Amino acid sequence: MQPETAHQVTMANLDWAVHLGLHKCLTHTPDENPIEVMGLRFPNTIGLAAGMDKDGTRVSAFGGLGFGHVEIGTITPLAQPGNPKPRYFRVISAKGIINRMGFNNEGCGQVIENLRSADAFRLRGGILGINIGKNKVTPIDNALSDYEKCLDAVYDHADYIAINISSPNTPNLRDLQATDKFDALVAGIATRRQALKETRNGKHVPIAVKLAPDLENDDILRCIDTLIAHGIDGVIATNTTISRDRIQGMPNCNETGGLSGAPLRERSTEVVRLIAEHVKGALPIIASGGVMTSQDAVEKMEAGAKLVQLYTGFIYSGPALIAECSEAVARWRTEQKA
């Protein structure tokens, strides 16, 4: 089955499968292992990365599999179809995936309607993140306007908001991480958040920015300093990579797009460690990239992460990986306290 078709079949059947408890044949719900990050209480440390539930239609079903938080999106102000198909490719021998989806989504308005799917999950204490981006047709110099529109739309519906400026699949999007654009964008987002707080009796919705693994280390630290200076609440490390160093010669290695999965693990963990050593606890890190086993999840925590997200590992290993990671991290956290 083509990867995107497989994804659509899974999404179409997830609600009833979880409702009937069929997932319990494969896994179990992990015990709570609560942690406070960005001022929010997460029931466990393991979340679903953005990209799986782009339109927010299956949040409670994913929560039923054991995720402590679910990050939907990336969503944009206007609906858009994304890039031409095929746009999703397996690199099976490396346990990787290449995608060039291109922010295909139903747009802010419809996604907010879809978020009834999150009600049961949030009532149980699950955390909903909404990942936002810019429309492909919006010039890069006007990107802030799209992020502001998304902030306005989702502010009352998200437990936290993730800013995606690091996908390789929207032309020039990663340019927003450059020195001349990053400060202005982050400052504008922080200003808009403050305005929204003032009209909502001080309600503070945390914001995290998702960075690319392909930046030079000095540029990553420059971005981190800017996030701290403008009061951003967290960083997600990392998005997918455009590097093909670890999959040379393998099927689909020459497809364009972002590579995720096992080939990304080492660099992503390196970035987590780099940031953690730099900020010394001043900015919480959500680790995303190459978590294929429970030990990989612990590795991210050891590197300095506060939360860990799954995507490709979930695809290759199935829902059992959620509980395995949550319980392994819980044991590690207990050992750290001993």
C-alpha positions as CSV (number, residue, x, y, z in Angstrom):
1,M,0.0,0.0,0.0
2,Q,1.3,3.5,-0.8
3,P,2.4,5.3,2.4
4,E,-0.1,8.1,2.1
5,T,-2.9,5.7,1.3
6,A,-1.9,3.6,4.4
7,H,-2.1,6.8,6.5
8,Q,-5.6,7.6,5.2
9,V,-6.8,4.1,5.9
10,T,-5.4,4.3,9.4
11,M,-7.0,7.7,10.1
12,A,-10.3,6.5,8.7
13,N,-10.5,3.6,11.1
14,L,-8.8,4.9,14.2
15,D,-11.8,6.2,16.0
16,W,-13.9,3.0,16.0
17,A,-10.8,0.8,16.6
18,V,-9.9,2.7,19.8
19,H,-13.5,3.1,20.9
20,L,-14.0,-0.7,20.7
21,G,-10.6,-1.3,22.5
22,L,-9.0,-3.2,19.6
23,H,-5.7,-1.3,20.3
24,K,-5.6,-3.2,23.6
25,C,-4.6,-6.3,21.6
26,L,-1.4,-4.5,20.8
27,T,-0.6,-2.3,23.8
28,H,-1.8,-0.9,27.1
29,T,-2.4,2.5,28.5
30,P,0.7,3.6,30.4
31,D,0.3,4.8,34.0
32,E,0.4,8.5,34.5
33,N,3.8,10.0,34.9
34,P,3.0,13.7,35.1
35,I,5.4,16.5,34.3
36,E,5.0,20.3,34.2
37,V,6.4,21.9,31.1
38,M,5.7,25.5,29.9
39,G,3.3,25.9,32.8
40,L,1.2,23.0,31.7
41,R,0.6,19.6,33.4
42,F,1.3,16.8,30.9
43,P,0.0,13.4,32.0
44,N,3.2,11.7,30.6
45,T,6.3,12.7,28.7
46,I,5.4,11.1,25.3
47,G,3.4,13.0,22.6
48,L,2.4,12.7,19.0
49,A,4.4,15.1,16.7
50,A,2.7,17.3,14.2
51,G,2.0,15.9,10.8
52,M,0.1,12.8,11.8
53,D,-3.3,14.4,12.5
54,K,-3.0,17.4,10.3
55,D,-6.6,18.5,10.6
56,G,-7.3,17.7,14.2
57,T,-9.9,15.0,13.4
58,R,-8.7,12.1,15.6
59,V,-7.2,13.8,18.7
60,S,-9.0,11.7,21.4
61,A,-8.4,8.5,19.4
62,F,-4.6,9.2,19.5
63,G,-4.9,10.1,23.1
64,G,-6.6,6.8,23.7
65,L,-3.5,5.0,22.5
66,G,-1.6,6.6,25.4
67,F,-0.1,9.8,24.2
68,G,0.1,12.5,26.9
69,H,-0.1,15.3,24.3
70,V,-1.1,15.4,20.7
71,E,0.2,18.1,18.4
72,I,-2.0,18.7,15.3
73,G,-1.2,20.5,12.1
74,T,0.7,22.1,10.6
75,I,-2.4,24.3,9.8
76,T,-2.4,27.5,7.7
77,P,-4.9,30.4,7.5
78,L,-6.4,29.1,4.2
79,A,-7.0,25.5,3.2
80,Q,-4.4,24.2,0.7
81,P,-3.9,20.8,-1.0
82,G,-0.2,20.5,-0.4
83,N,2.3,19.4,-3.0
84,P,1.6,17.0,-5.9
85,K,1.4,13.3,-5.2
86,P,3.4,11.0,-4.7
87,R,4.9,13.0,-1.8
88,Y,5.5,10.4,0.9
89,F,8.1,7.7,0.6
90,R,9.4,4.9,2.9
91,V,13.1,4.2,3.3
92,I,12.5,0.8,5.0
93,S,16.1,-0.4,5.3
94,A,17.0,2.7,7.3
95,K,13.6,2.9,9.1
96,G,13.1,6.3,7.6
97,I,10.4,8.3,5.9
98,I,10.8,11.1,3.3
99,N,7.8,13.4,3.0
100,R,7.2,16.5,0.9
101,M,3.5,17.0,1.9
102,G,3.6,20.8,1.9
103,F,1.2,21.7,4.7
104,N,-1.8,20.1,3.2
105,N,-4.7,21.0,5.6
106,E,-8.3,22.2,5.7
107,G,-7.4,25.7,7.0
108,C,-7.8,27.3,10.4
109,G,-11.6,27.7,10.3
110,Q,-12.4,24.1,9.5
111,V,-9.7,22.7,11.8
112,I,-11.2,24.5,14.8
113,E,-14.6,22.9,13.9
114,N,-12.8,19.5,13.8
115,L,-11.4,20.0,17.3
116,R,-14.5,18.5,18.9
117,S,-12.4,15.4,18.4
118,A,-10.2,16.6,21.2
119,D,-12.9,17.1,23.9
120,A,-12.7,13.7,25.6
121,F,-8.9,13.8,25.5
122,R,-8.6,17.2,27.1
123,L,-11.2,16.2,29.8
124,R,-8.9,13.4,30.7
125,G,-6.1,15.8,31.2
126,G,-4.5,15.4,27.8
127,I,-2.6,18.4,26.3
128,L,-3.5,19.7,22.8
129,G,-0.9,21.5,20.8
130,I,-1.7,23.3,17.5
131,N,1.1,23.7,15.0
132,I,0.8,26.7,12.7
133,G,2.5,27.8,9.5
134,K,2.2,30.0,6.5
135,N,0.3,29.4,3.2
136,K,2.5,28.5,0.3
137,V,1.2,31.5,-1.8
138,T,2.1,34.0,1.0
139,P,5.3,35.8,0.1
140,I,8.0,35.1,2.7
141,D,8.2,38.8,3.6
142,N,4.6,38.7,4.6
143,A,4.9,35.4,6.7
144,L,4.2,37.2,10.0
145,S,0.7,38.1,8.8
146,D,-0.1,34.4,8.3
147,Y,1.2,33.4,11.7
148,E,-0.8,36.3,13.3
149,K,-3.9,35.1,11.6
150,C,-3.4,31.5,12.9
151,L,-2.6,32.8,16.4
152,D,-5.9,34.8,16.4
153,A,-7.8,31.7,15.2
154,V,-6.4,29.1,17.5
155,Y,-5.5,31.0,20.7
156,D,-8.7,30.0,22.5
157,H,-8.5,26.4,21.4
158,A,-4.9,25.3,22.1
159,D,-3.1,24.3,25.3
160,Y,0.1,25.4,23.5
161,I,0.9,26.7,20.0
162,A,3.9,25.5,17.9
163,I,5.4,27.7,15.3
164,N,6.6,25.8,12.3
165,I,9.3,27.8,10.4
166,S,11.5,24.8,9.6
167,S,9.6,22.5,7.2
168,P,11.7,22.0,4.0
169,N,8.5,21.5,2.0
170,T,7.2,25.1,1.8
171,P,9.4,27.2,-0.5
172,N,11.7,29.5,1.4
173,L,10.1,28.8,4.8
174,R,13.4,27.9,6.4
175,D,14.7,31.3,5.4
176,L,12.7,32.6,8.4
177,Q,15.4,31.1,10.6
178,A,18.0,33.5,9.1
179,T,19.3,36.4,11.2
180,D,17.6,39.1,9.3
181,K,14.1,37.6,9.5
182,F,14.0,35.5,12.7
183,D,14.2,38.3,15.3
184,A,11.4,40.3,13.5
185,L,9.2,37.2,13.2
186,V,9.6,36.1,16.8
187,A,9.1,39.6,18.1
188,G,6.0,40.0,16.0
189,I,4.6,36.7,17.3
190,A,5.3,37.7,20.9
191,T,3.7,41.0,20.4
192,R,0.6,39.4,19.0
193,R,0.4,36.9,21.8
194,Q,0.6,39.8,24.3
195,A,-2.3,41.6,22.6
196,L,-4.4,38.4,22.7
197,K,-3.6,38.0,26.4
198,E,-4.8,41.5,27.2
199,T,-8.2,40.8,25.5
200,R,-8.6,37.5,27.4
201,N,-8.0,38.6,31.0
202,G,-4.3,37.6,30.9
203,K,-4.8,34.1,29.6
204,H,-1.4,32.9,28.6
205,V,-1.1,30.2,25.9
206,P,2.5,28.9,25.7
207,I,4.3,29.1,22.4
208,A,7.1,26.8,21.2
209,V,9.1,27.3,18.0
210,K,10.2,24.3,15.9
211,L,13.7,24.4,14.5
212,A,15.5,22.6,11.7
213,P,18.4,20.1,12.4
214,D,20.2,21.4,9.4
215,L,21.2,24.8,10.9
216,E,24.8,25.3,11.9
217,N,25.2,25.0,15.7
218,D,25.9,28.7,16.1
219,D,22.7,29.5,14.2
220,I,20.7,27.2,16.5
221,L,22.1,29.0,19.5
222,R,21.4,32.4,18.0
223,C,17.8,31.3,17.5
224,I,17.6,30.1,21.0
225,D,18.9,33.3,22.5
226,T,16.2,35.2,20.4
227,L,13.4,32.9,21.7
228,I,14.5,33.5,25.3
229,A,14.8,37.3,24.7
230,H,11.2,37.5,23.5
231,G,9.7,35.3,26.2
232,I,8.9,32.2,24.0
233,D,8.0,29.3,26.2
234,G,9.7,26.3,24.5
235,V,11.6,24.9,21.6
236,I,10.9,21.8,19.5
237,A,14.1,20.1,18.4
238,T,13.9,19.1,15.6
239,N,12.0,19.1,12.3
240,T,12.9,16.7,9.5
241,T,16.3,16.9,7.7
242,I,17.2,17.5,4.1
243,S,20.5,15.6,4.6
244,R,20.8,12.2,2.9
245,D,24.2,11.2,4.3
246,R,22.8,8.2,6.2
247,I,20.6,6.8,3.4
248,Q,22.9,7.0,0.4
249,G,22.2,4.3,-2.2
250,M,19.0,3.2,-0.6
251,P,15.6,3.1,-2.3
252,N,13.9,6.5,-2.5
253,C,17.1,8.2,-1.2
254,N,17.0,10.8,-4.0
255,E,13.4,11.9,-3.3
256,T,13.1,15.5,-2.2
257,G,11.5,16.4,1.1
258,G,12.2,16.0,4.8
259,L,13.7,12.8,6.1
260,S,12.5,11.5,9.5
261,G,13.1,8.4,11.5
262,A,16.2,6.6,12.6
263,P,18.6,8.5,10.2
264,L,17.7,11.7,12.0
265,R,18.1,10.4,15.6
266,E,21.8,11.2,16.2
267,R,21.7,14.8,14.8
268,S,18.4,15.6,16.6
269,T,19.7,14.4,19.9
270,E,22.9,16.4,19.3
271,V,20.8,19.5,18.9
272,V,18.8,18.8,22.0
273,R,22.1,18.4,24.0
274,L,23.5,21.6,22.4
275,I,20.5,23.6,23.4
276,A,20.2,22.1,26.9
277,E,23.9,22.9,27.7
278,H,23.4,26.4,26.4
279,V,20.1,27.3,28.2
280,K,20.8,25.4,31.5
281,G,17.0,25.0,32.1
282,A,15.9,28.4,31.0
283,L,13.9,27.1,28.0
284,P,12.2,23.7,28.0
285,I,13.0,21.4,25.0
286,I,10.5,19.1,23.3
287,A,12.5,16.5,21.5
288,S,11.3,15.2,18.2
289,G,13.4,13.2,15.7
290,G,14.3,9.6,15.4
291,V,12.7,8.1,18.5
292,M,12.3,4.5,17.3
293,T,12.7,2.6,20.6
294,S,12.2,3.3,24.3
295,Q,15.9,3.7,24.7
296,D,15.9,6.5,22.1
297,A,13.2,8.3,24.2
298,V,15.4,8.0,27.3
299,E,18.4,9.2,25.3
300,K,16.5,12.4,24.5
301,M,15.7,13.0,28.1
302,E,19.3,12.4,29.1
303,A,20.3,15.0,26.5
304,G,18.1,17.5,28.2
305,A,14.6,17.2,26.8
306,K,11.5,17.6,29.0
307,L,9.1,16.0,26.6
308,V,9.5,13.5,23.7
309,Q,7.4,13.3,20.5
310,L,6.9,10.3,18.2
311,Y,6.1,10.1,14.5
312,T,8.1,7.8,12.3
313,G,8.8,5.4,15.2
314,F,5.0,5.1,15.7
315,I,4.5,4.3,12.1
316,Y,7.2,1.5,12.1
317,S,6.5,0.1,15.5
318,G,2.8,0.7,16.1
319,P,1.1,1.9,19.3
320,A,3.1,-0.4,21.7
321,L,5.9,2.1,21.3
322,I,4.0,4.8,23.2
323,A,3.7,2.8,26.4
324,E,7.2,1.4,26.1
325,C,8.6,5.0,25.8
326,S,6.4,6.4,28.5
327,E,7.3,3.7,31.0
328,A,11.0,3.7,30.2
329,V,11.2,7.5,30.7
330,A,9.2,7.1,34.0
331,R,11.8,4.6,35.2
332,W,14.6,7.0,34.2
333,R,13.0,9.9,36.0
334,T,12.5,7.9,39.1
335,E,16.2,6.9,39.0
336,Q,17.2,10.5,38.7
337,K,15.3,11.4,41.9
338,A,16.9,8.5,43.8
